[in-house]
């Protein structure tokens, strides 16, 4: 006996530019609907005939697509800065959403998935939301509401858009608000299902909630702006809690400049499994300084398909290293912390800062790489297997110092590849770090990390920082300045950097 398929109606009021709408429709086509019965309801409010034609073509390609023409004409201004709404537009859209709700109830759908037409989805999004077994749950997405602002999620805790915990009547200092806000943002970056006070734009609603009366009608004695606030307050009054699922963040094409990352998002989410849904979160932690003309772009492009986020310390760069990171990791959450003055002369201070900033993202696993380090190709095939092993908290690898593009150095002074060092560590909350407080060569993790269950991996790591003569000379000068007596390293090794004919061995993958 086959189980009954969940019937899901995807509903969207659409007033959209053709280039954005094309990506939105492509995203809908990719949805994984195996085991589901999917219907689609568009309210066509477009002024651009090309957008209306795209909806019509979409309906011809797929079954069970309903298009309702709004027969209304309103001016909605959307530019490179922000979107401009007025009261008439807000409640017109609210009416459209209520029409879709009525259709979902009439046709006896198990769920209604309301989505704005400038959002792109992971293929598994609807299945993931259903699996949470909540009556009202939004899929998270992030937006820079102003071009120079930080990304913020579309869900909140209280009132119109309060994103920090606060009790009724409680007065908080600005510093405490900042601390609580950052805690909330870290939670929203953590894969899971979280209770919230407000949501919208990408929301799954159960039949139970629909029939109970949730809708977008204006609450006359409420001054809050926006139909989503009225929906959320009505839902709470009816006894429904609100939740957000953060496993599969949607991509928001809020302004034309976001189109650059839209196809990249679609391509990336086709290739890789859903982050967090069935695998641990992997956070890249990195320190950079003036790396834009070296290996940074190559290193990040090599690792990007295997990480879920990145935390990067820009230690006083005077070039565009930070911008290279954002471009190479486009579509992946990236947080960059900028040091106006470099801390490398006291490396332990820098490494402690790196650790502190990284753990603020609530990581599950931390991959600590420098901007000139790359794993051999085998790493891609096994990294998910490594971090899925519940018996291991620390993985150690051998680091090979390349002296040119193809060969590494091997002699009495240069034999780092004979030893294993930690690069991949599971974050254990409450673990008390004990650092090697040396200003140079202090290690990138706390020295007591080996108290955790650890394992040696035969995957090798290529260190490209010595591969060019000019880089070797720069490092030589740096060590002469920072450690002239070899207190923290070895003066003979420092001098051997200048060797004319070192022993080199070809690196074979």
Secondary structure, DSSP 8 states (H G I E B T S, - for coil): -----EEEEEEEEE---HHHHHHHHHHHHT---TTEEEEEEEEE--SSHHHHHHHHHHHHHSSSEEEEE-------EE-SS-EE--HHHHHHHHHHHHHHHHHHHHTT-SEEEEE-TTEE--TTHHHHHHHT--SEEEEEEEE-SSTTS--EES-BSBTTTB-S---TT----HHHHHHHHHHHHHHHHSSSEEEESB--SEEEEEHHHHHHT------TT----SHHHHHHHHHHHTT--EEEEEEEEEEE--SGGGGGGHHHHHHHHHHS--TTTSS--EEEEEEESS-TTTTHHHHHHHHGGG-SEEEEEEES-SSSHHHHHHHHTTTSEEEEEEESS--GGGHHHHHHHHHHHHHTT--SEEEE--TTEEE-THHHHHHHHHHT-TT-SEEEEEEEEBSSSSEEE-SSS--GGGS-EEEEEE--TT--------SSS--SS-GGGGGS-EEEEEEEEEE-TTSSHHHHHHHHHHHHHH-TT-SSS-HHHHHHTT-SS--EEE---
